[in-house]
Amino acid sequence: MPRAGLTGDRVVAEAERMADDAGLGQLSLTALAERLGVRQPSIYKHIDSMAGLRRSISVRAKAELGDVLARAAVGRSGADAIRSMSQAYRTWALAHPGRYEAAQVAPAPGDADDEAVSQAVVQICADVLAAYELHGDDAIDAIRALRSTLHGFVALEAGGGFGFKTDIDRSFERLVRGMVVAFASWTDRGAPGTRPARTGVANDRQPLPGPRHC
């Protein structure tokens, strides 16, 4: 019988904390069992394998990140939405480094639950860009630029890659401001300083054009 008080949710939650504390690569069932105060075989009553545990962490992390980004963007549009979502992205990623790493893992083919939460995160990026009225390849390029820019900055910051004494917060604010300027003139139809249409994120949700994971 499973140990009283030990549940699948508790096992995954403790694994998430361990990943954040020590790094996703340091996660092991032996160390997890020690943290939970149980013998390793007890864990297998709640998970099927290490791969299954990592998959659970990844799915939950994507869902949590999606919720954080959605709350940050709701009711905002254009530059305001990008700034708010970008700050929420950075804050969550730095607070949960193990979970953030897990959230970058692409879903396995046919894993509907993982595909859904992965899609949700990308869709939020599409939504905050809706005010710029981008379509087709322009929209996909912009979504990729937004995601890769934020990920690159966060990855360098988390890994101690910024050695100069210049304030990192100021650098991030300038980075986001630069993205806003870039998106305002993203297509040949735009020009620097072009004002995007006043479109709310919550009221102009557009489906992703193209591949599901962009």
C-alpha positions as CSV (number, residue, x, y, z in Angstrom):
1,M,0.0,0.0,0.0
2,P,1.2,3.6,-0.7
3,R,2.6,5.4,2.4
4,A,-0.1,7.4,4.1
5,G,0.1,11.1,3.1
6,L,2.3,10.4,0.1
7,T,0.5,11.2,-3.2
8,G,1.4,11.6,-6.8
9,D,1.0,15.4,-6.5
10,R,3.3,15.5,-3.4
11,V,5.9,13.5,-5.2
12,V,5.9,15.8,-8.2
13,A,5.8,18.9,-6.1
14,E,8.8,17.8,-4.1
15,A,10.6,16.9,-7.3
16,E,9.9,20.4,-8.6
17,R,11.3,22.0,-5.5
18,M,14.4,19.8,-5.8
19,A,14.8,20.8,-9.4
20,D,14.7,24.4,-8.5
21,D,17.1,24.0,-5.6
22,A,19.7,21.8,-7.2
23,G,19.0,21.9,-10.9
24,L,16.9,19.7,-13.1
25,G,19.9,17.6,-14.0
26,Q,20.5,16.7,-10.4
27,L,17.1,15.2,-9.9
28,S,17.2,11.5,-9.0
29,L,14.7,9.1,-7.4
30,T,17.2,8.3,-4.7
31,A,17.6,11.9,-3.6
32,L,13.9,12.5,-4.0
33,A,13.0,9.6,-1.7
34,E,15.4,11.0,0.9
35,R,13.7,14.3,0.8
36,L,10.3,12.7,1.1
37,G,11.5,10.5,3.9
38,V,10.5,7.3,2.2
39,R,12.2,4.3,0.5
40,Q,12.7,4.6,-3.2
41,P,10.2,1.7,-4.0
42,S,7.5,3.8,-2.4
43,I,7.9,6.5,-5.1
44,Y,7.1,3.9,-7.8
45,K,3.6,3.6,-6.4
46,H,3.0,7.1,-7.6
47,I,5.1,7.5,-10.8
48,D,6.0,5.0,-13.4
49,S,9.6,6.1,-14.2
50,M,12.1,9.0,-14.0
51,A,11.0,9.9,-17.6
52,G,7.4,10.0,-16.4
53,L,8.4,12.3,-13.5
54,R,10.3,14.6,-15.7
55,R,7.3,14.8,-18.1
56,S,5.0,15.7,-15.2
57,I,7.3,18.4,-14.1
58,S,7.5,19.8,-17.6
59,V,3.7,19.8,-18.2
60,R,3.0,21.4,-14.8
61,A,5.8,24.0,-15.4
62,K,4.4,25.0,-18.7
63,A,0.9,25.3,-17.3
64,E,2.2,27.4,-14.4
65,L,4.2,29.6,-16.7
66,G,1.2,30.0,-19.0
67,D,-1.0,31.1,-16.1
68,V,1.6,33.6,-14.9
69,L,2.0,35.1,-18.4
70,A,-1.8,35.2,-19.0
71,R,-2.4,37.1,-15.7
72,A,0.4,39.6,-16.6
73,A,-1.1,40.3,-20.1
74,V,-4.8,40.3,-19.4
75,G,-6.5,43.7,-20.0
76,R,-3.3,45.1,-21.7
77,S,-2.3,45.6,-25.3
78,G,0.6,46.5,-27.4
79,A,3.7,47.8,-25.7
80,D,2.1,47.6,-22.2
81,A,1.3,43.9,-22.7
82,I,4.8,43.1,-23.9
83,R,6.4,44.9,-21.0
84,S,4.1,43.2,-18.4
85,M,4.4,39.8,-19.9
86,S,8.2,40.0,-20.3
87,Q,8.7,41.0,-16.7
88,A,6.5,38.2,-15.5
89,Y,8.4,35.8,-17.7
90,R,11.8,36.8,-16.3
91,T,10.6,36.9,-12.7
92,W,9.1,33.4,-12.8
93,A,12.0,31.9,-14.7
94,L,14.6,33.2,-12.2
95,A,12.5,32.1,-9.2
96,H,12.0,28.6,-10.6
97,P,15.1,27.7,-12.6
98,G,14.5,23.9,-12.6
99,R,10.9,24.2,-13.6
100,Y,11.8,26.8,-16.2
101,E,14.4,24.4,-17.7
102,A,11.7,21.7,-17.8
103,A,9.3,24.0,-19.5
104,Q,11.6,24.3,-22.5
105,V,11.4,20.6,-23.3
106,A,9.3,20.0,-26.4
107,P,6.3,17.6,-26.0
108,A,6.7,14.0,-27.3
109,P,4.6,13.4,-30.5
110,G,1.1,12.4,-29.6
111,D,1.2,13.7,-26.0
112,A,-2.0,15.8,-26.1
113,D,-1.7,17.2,-22.6
114,D,1.8,18.4,-23.1
115,E,1.0,19.8,-26.5
116,A,-1.9,21.7,-25.1
117,V,0.1,23.5,-22.4
118,S,3.0,24.1,-24.8
119,Q,0.5,25.6,-27.3
120,A,-1.0,27.8,-24.5
121,V,2.4,29.5,-23.7
122,V,3.1,30.2,-27.4
123,Q,-0.5,31.5,-27.9
124,I,0.0,34.1,-25.1
125,C,3.0,35.4,-27.0
126,A,0.8,35.6,-30.1
127,D,-1.9,37.4,-28.1
128,V,0.4,40.1,-26.8
129,L,1.5,40.8,-30.4
130,A,-2.0,40.9,-31.7
131,A,-2.1,44.7,-31.6
132,Y,0.7,44.9,-34.2
133,E,-1.6,43.2,-36.7
134,L,1.0,40.7,-37.9
135,H,0.0,37.8,-40.1
136,G,1.4,34.6,-41.6
137,D,5.2,34.4,-41.6
138,D,5.5,37.9,-40.1
139,A,3.6,36.7,-37.0
140,I,5.6,33.5,-36.6
141,D,8.8,35.4,-37.0
142,A,7.7,37.9,-34.3
143,I,6.6,35.2,-31.9
144,R,9.9,33.4,-32.3
145,A,11.8,36.7,-31.8
146,L,9.9,37.5,-28.6
147,R,10.4,34.0,-27.1
148,S,14.0,33.6,-28.1
149,T,14.9,37.1,-26.8
150,L,13.4,36.6,-23.4
151,H,14.8,33.0,-23.1
152,G,18.3,34.1,-24.1
153,F,18.4,37.0,-21.6
154,V,17.0,34.8,-18.8
155,A,19.3,31.9,-19.5
156,L,22.4,34.2,-19.4
157,E,21.2,35.9,-16.3
158,A,20.4,32.6,-14.5
159,G,23.8,31.2,-15.5
160,G,25.8,34.2,-14.2
161,G,26.6,35.3,-17.7
162,F,26.4,39.0,-17.1
163,G,29.7,39.9,-15.5
164,F,29.7,43.7,-16.0
165,K,28.5,45.9,-13.1
166,T,25.9,47.7,-15.2
167,D,22.4,47.2,-13.7
168,I,20.8,44.1,-15.1
169,D,17.2,45.4,-14.6
170,R,18.0,48.4,-16.7
171,S,19.5,46.2,-19.4
172,F,16.3,44.1,-19.4
173,E,14.1,47.2,-19.6
174,R,16.1,48.4,-22.6
175,L,15.8,45.0,-24.2
176,V,12.1,45.0,-23.9
177,R,11.8,48.6,-25.1
178,G,13.9,47.6,-28.2
179,M,11.5,44.7,-28.9
180,V,8.5,47.1,-28.7
181,V,10.2,49.4,-31.2
182,A,11.0,46.5,-33.5
183,F,7.5,45.1,-33.5
184,A,6.0,48.5,-34.4
185,S,8.0,48.4,-37.7
186,W,8.1,44.6,-38.1
187,T,6.8,44.5,-41.7
188,D,7.5,46.6,-44.8
189,R,4.2,48.3,-44.2
190,G,5.4,49.8,-40.9
191,A,7.9,52.4,-40.1
192,P,9.8,53.3,-36.9
193,G,7.4,54.9,-34.5
194,T,4.3,53.5,-36.1
195,R,1.5,53.2,-33.6
196,P,-0.2,49.8,-33.5
197,A,-3.9,49.5,-33.5
198,R,-5.6,49.7,-30.1
199,T,-6.5,46.1,-29.6
200,G,-6.8,44.5,-26.3
201,V,-5.1,41.1,-25.7
202,A,-8.2,39.6,-24.1
203,N,-10.5,40.8,-26.9
204,D,-8.4,40.1,-29.9
205,R,-7.1,36.6,-29.3
206,Q,-5.9,35.2,-32.6
207,P,-5.1,31.6,-33.3
208,L,-1.5,30.8,-34.1
209,P,-0.6,30.8,-37.8
210,G,1.4,27.8,-38.8
211,P,3.1,25.1,-36.7
212,R,1.7,24.4,-33.3
213,H,4.9,25.1,-31.4
214,C,6.1,27.9,-33.6
